[in-house]
Amino acid sequence: MNIAVVGTGYVGLVSGTCFAETGNHVVCVDIDAKKVERMRNGEVPIYEPGLDVLFERNTRQGRLSFTTDLAEGIKDAEVIFLALPTPPGEGGAADLKYILGVAGDLSKIITDYKVIVDKSTVPVGTAEKVHAILAKELSTDLFDVVSNPEFLREGVAVEDFLKPDRVVIGTESERAQKVMTELYEPFVRQGNPIYFMDKRSAEMTKYAANSYLAARISFMNEIANLCERVGADVDSVRKGMGSDSRIGKRFLFPGVGYGGSCFPKDVQALAMTAEEYGYDFRILKSVMKVNADQKKILSTKIKRYFLGDMTGKKVGIWGLAFKPNTDDIREAPALEIIQDLLDAGASIIAYDPEAMGNVKEIFGDKITFAKDPYEVIEDIDALAIVTEWSAFRNPDFNVFKEKLTGKAVFDGRNLYSLDKMKAMGIYYDSIGRNKVG
């Protein structure tokens, strides 16, 4: 099948590459000429485990190509995926200018039947808006608009695409349903479902799923904060809760709040949609408030430890990306923590396996970047662990103890056992557990 993917961010590039991997011919379209040139030269512009291997194979074999010319990109396509940004606009509602703008462009160049797929996360009713724009210029027998939300987790996005838990497709068109079934069947051979539903339900499914997961995270962060006050251990509580089959084990780990490109934006957008329809979605408002507060919990702990005086104090940061196995720093808690500590007078040295370049674009020379984790802990007053990269889970503790000049660790991901930290003589303050030292 011939496919066009408009937009080459995380969703667009992963989707296009994975569709090419199953034998389709995919043209990715992007207005960023420099980015397109980099991809034509074999450079993957994002860090996503496993993507580089598929990218290289499919470009080499001619199934994956790139252009800045929309008309060229969609000329032979049977399916056109819109994988465009939907950033928060005024008041937090998703800004649809990129999707609706491309829809307007498509309406002037489509000459034969095509399935137009909203792959971006969009508010309920967006597919109808795209349809209306196309219908201004085109006969409705030349296109169908489909909602096909993505459920990709950064860090494992390739695996999620190739082996999805489910595929959700919103369409009332039998013709479009047949095309989408043929396209996705190679990905669900083990029996995972393709759910067909109306477009509005498909759009709502994406927001509902992400908002529920965000709510679980905020709930566990609240439980962790209460555990610290009452003397309970959140790790024990989490295990006891997660063993209940009605609850399950996932998304019960407390931390320093959620970030990334999806949860913050999607929760905010769903709350705005509720407001537009006259519904007060109180839980979502609480989820956002809890998360905003949680992002500063580690810097608050550090400032409290130094009695509010951070002047001349040097803090090391392990982890800058919003989660491990990505270089994405959008809404990353580390950014809030660093800014809070800088404002309090501290100096910062940080390390992350992938995200330092992106953070340097924000902070420049206001903070120092280390070549490895151990350089961070030399000559510091405290260490903050913000992202749970595997490299931080089991360091050489002999080197760790020797180099850690300031024997104070503030762990936002609960990586280490309390007994180990106590035996090493380290002051250790984590999330939802008793302090050590």
C-alpha positions in Angstrom: 0.0 0.0 0.0 1.2 3.6 -0.7 1.1 5.8 2.4 1.9 9.4 3.1 2.7 10.6 6.6 2.5 14.4 7.1 4.7 15.4 10.1 7.9 13.6 11.2 7.8 14.0 15.0 7.8 11.1 17.4 4.4 9.8 16.1 4.9 10.5 12.4 8.4 9.1 12.1 7.7 6.0 14.1 4.5 5.4 12.3 5.9 5.9 8.9 9.0 3.7 9.6 6.9 0.9 11.0 4.4 0.9 8.1 7.4 0.7 5.8 8.7 -2.3 7.8 5.6 -4.3 6.8 6.2 -3.7 3.1 4.3 -0.5 2.4 5.8 2.4 0.5 5.8 5.4 2.7 6.6 9.0 2.0 7.1 11.3 5.0 6.3 15.0 4.5 7.7 17.8 6.6 8.0 21.5 6.1 11.4 21.6 7.8 13.8 21.4 4.9 16.9 20.9 7.1 15.2 18.0 8.9 14.2 16.4 5.7 17.7 16.7 4.3 19.1 15.1 7.5 16.7 12.2 7.1 17.6 11.8 3.5 21.2 11.5 4.6 20.3 8.7 6.9 20.1 10.6 10.2 17.3 9.8 12.6 16.4 13.2 14.2 14.9 11.7 17.4 16.2 9.2 19.9 13.9 6.2 20.1 15.3 2.7 20.8 15.2 0.4 17.8 14.0 3.1 15.4 17.5 3.6 13.8 17.7 0.0 12.6 14.3 0.0 10.9 14.9 3.5 9.5 18.2 2.5 7.9 16.8 -0.7 6.4 13.7 0.8 4.9 15.4 3.9 3.5 18.1 1.6 2.0 15.5 -0.7 0.4 13.5 2.3 -1.0 10.3 1.9 1.1 10.8 5.0 3.2 11.4 8.4 1.7 11.1 12.1 2.6 10.0 15.3 1.0 8.9 18.9 1.8 6.5 18.9 -1.1 3.0 17.9 0.1 1.6 17.4 -3.4 4.5 15.1 -4.3 4.2 13.2 -1.0 0.5 12.4 -1.3 0.3 12.0 -5.1 0.2 8.1 -5.1 -0.9 7.6 -1.5 -4.0 5.6 -0.8 -3.9 6.7 2.9 -2.7 10.0 4.3 -1.8 10.2 8.0 -1.8 13.6 9.7 0.8 13.3 12.5 1.0 17.0 13.2 1.6 19.0 16.5 -1.4 19.9 18.6 0.2 22.1 21.2 -1.8 23.7 24.0 -3.4 26.9 22.8 -5.1 29.7 24.6 -6.6 28.4 27.9 -5.1 24.9 27.4 -7.2 23.7 24.5 -5.4 21.8 21.8 -4.4 24.1 18.9 -5.6 22.6 15.7 -4.1 25.2 13.3 -1.5 22.7 11.8 -4.0 19.9 11.2 -6.7 22.2 9.8 -4.1 24.1 7.7 -2.9 20.9 6.1 -6.5 19.8 5.5 -7.1 23.0 3.6 -3.9 22.3 1.5 -5.1 18.8 0.8 -8.5 20.0 -0.4 -6.8 21.7 -3.3 -4.5 18.9 -4.5 -6.4 15.6 -4.0 -7.7 14.2 -7.3 -8.5 10.6 -6.4 -10.0 8.7 -3.5 -7.9 8.8 -0.3 -8.4 8.0 3.3 -7.3 10.9 5.5 -6.3 9.7 9.0 -6.1 11.9 12.1 -3.1 10.3 13.9 -2.4 13.2 16.1 -4.1 13.4 19.5 -7.1 15.7 18.8 -10.2 16.9 20.7 -13.6 15.3 20.1 -15.1 16.7 16.9 -11.8 17.3 15.0 -12.4 14.7 12.3 -15.7 16.4 11.5 -13.8 19.8 11.2 -11.2 18.2 8.9 -14.1 16.6 6.8 -15.8 20.0 6.5 -12.7 21.7 5.3 -12.0 19.0 2.7 -15.7 19.0 1.6 -15.5 22.7 0.7 -13.3 21.9 -2.3 -13.8 18.1 -2.9 -16.6 15.8 -3.7 -17.2 13.6 -0.7 -16.7 10.5 -2.8 -13.0 11.4 -3.1 -12.1 11.0 0.6 -13.0 9.6 4.0 -11.7 11.1 7.2 -10.8 8.5 9.9 -9.7 8.9 13.5 -6.9 6.6 14.5 -5.3 7.7 17.8 -1.8 6.5 18.7 -1.0 4.8 21.9 2.8 4.9 21.7 5.0 5.2 24.8 8.2 7.1 24.2 11.1 4.7 24.8 9.2 1.7 23.6 7.3 3.3 20.7 8.6 0.9 18.0 7.5 -2.1 20.0 4.2 -0.5 20.8 3.5 0.2 17.1 4.6 -3.3 15.8 2.8 -5.1 18.6 -0.1 -2.9 19.7 -2.4 -3.8 22.6 -5.2 -2.7 20.4 -5.9 -0.5 17.4 -8.7 2.0 17.6 -10.2 3.3 14.4 -13.1 5.7 14.2 -15.0 5.7 10.9 -18.6 5.2 9.7 -17.4 4.4 6.1 -17.2 0.7 5.0 -14.8 1.7 2.3 -12.4 3.3 4.8 -12.8 0.4 7.2 -11.7 -2.0 4.6 -8.6 0.0 3.8 -7.7 0.4 7.5 -8.2 -3.3 8.2 -5.9 -4.3 5.4 -3.3 -1.8 6.6 -3.3 -2.9 10.3 -3.8 -6.7 9.9 0.0 -7.4 9.8 0.3 -5.8 13.3 -2.4 -7.9 15.0 -1.7 -11.4 13.8 -1.5 -12.6 17.4 -5.1 -11.7 17.9 -5.0 -8.3 19.5 -8.1 -6.4 18.6 -8.9 -3.7 16.1 -11.8 -1.7 17.5 -14.0 0.1 15.0 -16.2 2.8 16.4 -17.5 6.3 15.5 -15.0 9.0 15.1 -16.0 11.0 18.2 -15.6 7.8 20.4 -12.2 7.1 18.9 -11.1 10.7 19.7 -12.4 10.4 23.3 -10.7 7.0 23.8 -7.2 8.5 23.5 -7.9 11.3 25.9 -9.7 9.1 28.4 -6.8 6.6 28.4 -4.1 9.1 29.0 -6.0 11.1 31.5 -6.8 7.9 33.5 -3.1 6.9 33.6 -2.2 10.5 34.7 -4.8 10.2 37.4 -3.2 7.0 38.7 0.2 8.6 38.8 -1.1 11.6 40.7 -3.1 9.4 43.1 0.0 7.4 44.0 2.0 10.6 44.5 -0.6 11.8 46.9 -0.5 8.4 48.7 3.4 8.6 48.8 3.2 12.1 50.3 0.8 10.9 53.0 3.0 7.8 53.7 5.8 10.1 54.6 3.7 11.9 57.2 2.2 8.8 58.8 5.3 6.7 58.7 4.2 4.1 56.1 6.3 2.8 53.3 4.8 3.5 49.9 6.7 0.6 48.2 4.9 -1.9 50.5 1.6 -0.1 49.9 2.1 -0.2 46.2 2.7 -3.9 46.2 -0.3 -4.5 48.3 -2.5 -2.5 46.0 -1.1 -3.8 42.8 -1.7 -7.4 43.8 -5.5 -6.7 43.5 -6.5 -7.8 40.1 -9.0 -5.0 39.9 -6.2 -2.5 40.2 -3.1 -4.1 38.7 0.6 -3.2 39.1 1.2 -0.6 36.4 1.4 3.2 37.0 1.6 2.8 40.7 5.2 4.0 41.2 5.4 7.4 42.9 7.8 10.0 41.7 8.3 13.6 40.8 5.3 13.9 38.5 4.5 13.1 35.0 5.8 15.0 31.9 6.3 14.4 28.2 4.4 15.3 25.1 1.2 13.5 26.0 -0.1 13.4 29.5 0.2 17.1 30.5 -1.3 18.3 27.2 -4.0 15.6 26.9 -5.2 16.0 30.5 -5.4 19.8 30.0 -7.2 19.4 26.7 -9.8 17.0 28.0 -10.5 19.4 30.9 -11.0 22.2 28.4 -13.3 20.0 26.3 -15.4 19.4 29.4 -15.6 23.1 30.0 -16.7 23.8 26.5 -19.5 21.4 26.9 -20.5 22.8 30.4 -19.1 20.0 32.5 -16.9 20.5 35.5 -14.3 17.7 35.3 -13.1 18.1 38.9 -10.9 15.0 39.0 -8.8 16.3 36.1 -8.3 19.7 37.7 -7.0 17.9 40.8 -4.7 15.7 38.8 -3.1 18.7 37.2 -2.7 20.6 40.5 -1.2 17.5 42.2 1.2 17.0 39.3 2.3 20.7 39.3 3.1 20.5 43.0 4.8 17.1 42.7 7.3 18.4 40.2 8.8 20.6 42.9 8.8 18.1 45.7 12.5 17.2 45.3 13.7 20.7 45.2 11.6 21.5 48.2 13.2 18.5 50.1 16.7 19.8 49.1 16.0 23.3 50.2 14.5 22.1 53.5 17.7 20.0 54.1 19.8 23.1 53.8 17.5 25.1 56.0 16.4 27.2 53.1 19.9 28.6 52.3 21.1 27.3 49.0 23.7 30.0 48.5 26.9 28.5 47.3 25.5 25.0 47.3 26.2 22.7 44.4 23.6 20.1 43.4 24.1 17.2 41.1 21.3 16.0 38.9 21.0 12.5 37.5 18.4 12.4 34.7 17.0 15.2 32.6 14.6 13.5 30.1 11.0 13.2 31.3 11.4 9.4 31.3 14.2 6.9 30.5 15.0 5.8 26.9 14.1 9.1 25.3 15.7 12.5 24.7 12.4 14.2 25.2 12.3 17.0 27.8 8.9 18.4 27.2 7.3 19.1 30.6 10.2 17.2 32.2 10.2 17.5 36.0 14.0 18.0 35.9 13.4 21.4 34.3 11.3 22.6 37.2 13.7 21.2 39.7 16.7 22.9 38.1 15.0 26.3 37.8 13.7 26.1 41.4 17.2 25.4 42.7 18.9 28.0 40.5 16.4 30.6 41.7 17.3 29.6 45.3 21.0 30.4 44.6 22.3 26.9 44.0 24.7 25.8 41.1 23.9 22.7 39.1 25.9 20.0 37.4 23.8 17.4 35.5 24.1 14.2 33.4 21.6 12.4 31.2 22.5 9.7 28.6 20.5 11.4 25.8 18.8 14.7 26.8 21.7 17.0 27.7 21.7 18.7 24.2 18.1 19.6 24.5 18.5 20.9 28.0 21.5 23.0 27.0 19.2 24.8 24.5 17.1 25.9 27.5 19.7 26.7 30.2 22.8 27.3 28.1 25.8 27.9 30.5 23.6 28.5 33.5 24.3 24.8 34.5 27.2 22.5 33.9 26.9 19.2 32.0 29.0 16.2 33.0 30.6 13.5 30.8 29.3 10.7 33.0 27.3 10.1 36.2 30.4 9.9 38.4 31.6 13.3 37.3 28.4 14.7 38.6 28.9 13.5 42.2 32.4 14.9 42.6 32.5 18.0 44.8 28.7 18.5 45.3 26.6 19.1 48.3 23.7 16.9 47.3 22.6 14.6 44.5 19.1 14.6 43.0 17.9 11.5 41.0 15.2 12.6 38.7 15.0 10.1 35.8 15.2 6.3 36.3 17.7 5.5 33.6 19.1 1.9 33.9 22.6 3.3 34.3 21.5 4.9 37.6 19.9 1.8 39.1 23.0 -0.1 40.0 26.1 2.1 39.9 29.4 1.0 41.3 28.5 1.8 44.9 32.2 1.8 46.1 32.9 4.5 43.6 29.6 6.1 44.4 30.4 6.3 48.1 34.0 7.5 47.5 33.2 10.3 45.0 30.0 11.5 46.7 31.4 14.4 48.6 28.1 15.7 49.9 26.6 12.6 51.5 23.0 13.6 50.8 20.9 11.9 48.1 17.4 12.9 47.1 15.9 10.1 45.1 12.8 11.1 43.0 12.4 7.5 41.7 13.1 5.3 44.8 15.9 3.4 43.0 17.8 2.3 46.1 17.0 0.3 49.2 16.9 2.1 52.5 19.1 -0.5 54.1 21.9 0.0 51.5 21.9 3.7 51.9 21.9 3.4 55.7 24.9 1.0 55.5 26.8 3.5 53.3 26.2 6.3 55.8 24.3 8.4 53.3 21.5 10.8 54.1 18.8 9.4 51.8 15.4 11.1 51.2 13.1 9.4 48.7 9.4 9.5 47.8 6.9 8.1 50.3 9.5 6.3 52.4 11.3 7.0 55.7 14.4 9.2 55.6 17.7 7.5 56.3 20.7 9.2 57.9 
